[in-house]
Amino acid sequence: MPNTLFSSDLLVGHGTAQQKLAFVVDMMRELSRQTDPQVMVAEYGKRMRQVVPSDGYFSLSRRDLETPFYRITRSSRWEEAVNPWKNPDRLPVFKGGLISRIIYGDLPVIIDDLPAELADDEPALEYLAGFKSLLAIPLFDKGTALNMVVLLRNEPAAFSLERLPEHVWMSNLFGRATHNLVLSEQVKRAYDRVDRELKVVADIQRSLLPAKLPLIPTLDLACHYQTSTRAGGDYYDFFELPDGKWGVLIADVSGHGTPAAVIMAVTHSIAHMLTEPPLPPSRLMNFVNRHLTQRYTNGSGTFVTAFYGIYDPADGTLSYASAGHPPGRVLRRGAILTLDGHRNLPLGIDDGEEYLDNQYRLERGDTLILYTDGITEARNPQGEMFGEDRLDEASVCRGSAALIVDSILGELDRFRAGRILGDDRTLLVARIVEGPDDKGEGI
């Protein structure tokens, strides 16, 4: 027993239910494989001509045209098919006549005696000449027949009015599927274009970060930086200061993606505009906050949390100021201490905010841990946050700064269990040693 039907078997009701089902399943399976709407339309037309026999056909569209204009998008009389989505300029446009009245009529039409309806000046005569009957099936979009399929037969009264509702139904379902495929293709092209632009933004953003970690006396440094999307709002930087001191800045712009990356770049630019050395820490914070608020974030709801510390290798002193940023943590002999000094408002909220300095003395063997909240607010599949306690537990690790970074990230990844990052994450670890020979020793 054959698995498919041909000619007018489905139209006139011949064949068993099993044969009809096999035909439909085979057609649906084949259409589901298509990713190119042009190929999909050709495949559907070939299958449907087995269901609704015709001696000729053409398709037309009034999309983006005014009454009474329309364009022919496909025709059995064309020697070469034209892709209407990629080459619309190659499609012939017509004005008025029988076909214009039909498509702007917004209804299906059957004409049993086509020659009687044709005028000598019919614009689409070349597509209609020689045929005796016509079936026009409107394809609706937002309630309007923007497209239409026209089937033609050599003999008069060749199309069944009884089966017309079924043809309109099937053709419109397919039309929606094709339209969705076209939209999907357009979205993909738009996404690819945006993704290329975001890659450029991400490359520019990363170029603003230190190309490599500086060599700071008595410090063993390690860093991890990762955005949740192409570009992000986390930022870290180092400043070489007079008298052998070093400044370290870590910041986090509210929000994600490109808007946050833009403010991150602005913050970087402002931080490097200060003509005098950025010390004490409050001087840099006040300068960045004033310029950021007055020029860029005032009233926008955007803000930047930041921690800026100045380390003096001569005596281990860490002076710092905090703008609403998660407090730095110090690992000392297996215990975690928190830098709970003054925590002012985030940058970019109030240009009158006066940032205050704090001081802490680091000792040999101490480890300073600075991070953005993308670390502690990362969630597992159950929705729980990683939190400070897990961060502290993962920080208690014997070894170099790099090993501590690896320990924290390893525990964080195990905790997330594959859940996608919801925020950018930056982690800076500075281990205090007496000299280069002490790097990597146990605490």
Secondary structure, DSSP 8 states (H G I E B T S, - for coil): --SS--TTHHHHT-S-HHHHHHHHHHHHHHHHT---HHHHHHHHHHHHHHHS--SEEEEEE-TT--TTEEEEEEETT-SS---TTT-GGGS-EEESHHHHHHHHTTS-EEES-HHHH--TT-TTHHHHTT--EEEEEEEEETTEEEEEEEEEESSSS-S-STTHHHHHHHHHHHHHHHHHHHHHHHHHHHHHHHHHHHHHHHHHHHHTS-SS----TTEEEEEEEE-SSSS-SEEEEEEE-GGG-EEEEEEEESS-HHHHHHHHHHHHHHHTT-SS---SHHHHHHHHHHHHIIIIITTT---EEEEEEEEETTTTEEEEEEEB----EEEETTEEEE--S-EE--BTS-TT-----EEEE--TT-EEEEE-HHHHT-B-TTS-B-HHHHHHHHH--SS-HHHHHHHHHHHHHHHHTT----S-EEEEEEEE-SSGGGTT---
